[in-house]
Amino acid sequence: MSTYQTVLIEKSDRVATLILNRPAKKNAMSPKLHADVTAALEELRYDDDAKVVVITGAGDAFCAGMDLKEFFHELKDQPARYDQVLRMATEWRGRTLRYFPKPTIAMVNGYCFGGAFSIVESCDIAIAADEATFGLSEINFKGFPGGSVSKSLANLFRPRDALFYALTGRRFNGKRAAEIGFVTLSVPLADLKKETMAVAAEIAGKDAAALRATKDGYRFSLEMSWEASMNYTLAKEVELAGRQQVGWKEEGIGDFVKGKFKPGLAGHETIKR
Ligand code: COA
C-alpha cells in the first residue's frame, strides 16, 4: 500500500482499517484528506488482502466533518477549486463507499459532526462508542447539511429525528445513535475495537463474491421497482456463480445436501477440511 499524509492503513487477518489521520484537527476533512481517502479506497478495492474495510479516526475523534477553514473559508473565493473539492468529497462518501465491492464498517470512536454523518451512513455497518458525540452542527454556523449529508439523513434517519437534530444542532451520544438506528450498535469505548474487529473477522470469513452480491442486491434493490429488482437479482445469481471459483450451488448447497453443515446454524467457512 502507498503511504498517505492524512490517512493510515492497517491490515490484519484480511481486515483493512482506514484511519482518518488528522488527530490535531479532530480528523476534519481537508481537501488533502479527501484526495487521500479517494486514492486509498481505490487501492483497497483491488487489494486481495482486504476483504472488509473498517473506517475510523485517529485520536479521540472519528471525524469533525468538513474542514471549515481549509474548505469553506479558504476556498470561498475560488469557485472552480471549491467545486472540484466538493465533487471529490461527495463522490467518495456518496458513491465509492456506498457501492464499495467489499463490506465496510464505520467504527465511530468519538466526535462525529456534519459531513462525517455521510461516512457513517455510507458504510454497511456502523459501530459506535457509547461515549461518541454526534451532531448536525451545520445549523450552528448558519449552514445546512449540504453535499451528501441531506441525502444521508433522508436515507437512514426517521423523519422526526432527522429534522429535530438538523434544526436544533443538538448533540447525541452513541447509545442514542443506536436507539434511533443511525448506527447498528454501540458499545463502551473500551470495547469498541474488540467488538468491531470481531464483526469484521466474522464477515471476512465469508465468500467474497457472495458478500459483494449481498451488498449489491440490497443497495440497488432499494432504488428499483419490484419488477426491476426481481430481474436484477436473477441476473446477479448468474454473475455470482461466474465470480466464484466454485459456484455456491456446487459447494455451499452441495455440502448442505451431503450433510456437512447446517447453514442456518453456521457458515460454510466453519467446515473442517
Ligand atoms: N474544521 C476545521 N478545523 C477543525 C474542525 C473542522 N470541522 N473541527 C475541529 N477543528 C480544529 C480546531 O479548529 C482546532 O484547531 P487549532 O488547534 O488549530 O485551533 C483543533 O481542530 C482541535 O479542536 P478544538 O476545537 O480545540 O477541540 P475541542 O475538543 O474543544 O472541540 C469540536 C472539538 C469538534 C467540538 C470543535 O472543534 C468544533 O465545533 N468543530 C467544528 C465541528 C463542525 O461543525 N463540523 C461540521 C463541519 S460540516
Residues whose N, C-alpha, C, O or C-beta is under 5 A from the ligand:
A	BS01	COA	A24 K25 K26 A28 A64 G65 M66 D67 L68 K69 Y111 F113 G114 G115 S137
